[in-house]
Structures are given as structure tokens and as C-alpha cells.
């Protein structure tokens, strides 16, 4: 069901509006993180480690939604930059545990400021209350599509 308002050019499915916003936001995020040399997937990996703490490599593969081979390349890059630490799990020596390093924490603090500036640009037309509401609604939708959400039959989550 689409959302329309009288005299508005913004019509159709909300998912299309989200897609438009996502394209523009992604470009701005890429520009904001470009000086760091990080790619968006690397940033996402660091954010997951900050939110969830040290994680098994397989867990990160599922959380980020990328192929295990691609994750290895991401982790190699982050480790080369000193942003993560990799160690063997004491309970299962075959398993790697990935943790955010102090340098990774520092990098994320700097990136948080840049991303808040992106928010300010993208969400400029919204009031503070509207921004809070939008954030809460987006967080709810993202939680629903996360790995803990069972996918519909025949589809990925």
C-alpha cells in the first residue's frame, strides 16, 4: 500500500522511497568515509564488532550478509590497518574470534562524527522529533530483516 498526499509528487510504495534515500545516503556515506580508506563493508564490520563485542568469523559472515571468502578479505584489510584483532577461540582452535582493537574504537569515534553530519544533510527537512521517530522505525525494520528473522519460504531474509 503506497502513501500519497494531495498535491504531492511522492507517491507509490514506501520501499521505493527508501531505495531512493538509500542510494543518496550511500553516496554521502562513501564520501564521508573516503578519507579513512575504509569501504562500507569494512565500516559495517567494525560497527557490528562494537555493538556485539568479539565475534566468531562465521557469526560476522551471517550478520553482515556476505560470502565467507569476501569476509576474509575484509578482515585481512581491517587487520592490516590495525583496526581489529584476530585470535583463536580457546574452546575450538579452528575458530577465529574477531575483536575491535583500540585503534578500531578510535576510528569509529571519528567516523561517528562524520556519519552524524551525513544524517544532518539527509534529514535536514525533519524536526528533531521526526528524526527520533524515523530512527526508531528504521531500527525496528532493520531488526526484522536481521539474521534472527526467519526468511519467508523460498526467500532470503
Secondary structure as GFF3:
##gff-version 3
##sequence-region A 1 157
A	DSSP	alpha_helix	14	34	.	.	.	ID=ss1
A	DSSP	alpha_helix	40	52	.	.	.	ID=ss2
A	DSSP	beta_strand	55	56	.	.	.	ID=ss3
A	DSSP	alpha_helix	57	64	.	.	.	ID=ss4
A	DSSP	alpha_helix	68	80	.	.	.	ID=ss5
A	DSSP	beta_strand	84	88	.	.	.	ID=ss6
A	DSSP	beta_strand	96	100	.	.	.	ID=ss7
A	DSSP	alpha_helix	102	122	.	.	.	ID=ss8
A	DSSP	alpha_helix	128	145	.	.	.	ID=ss9
###
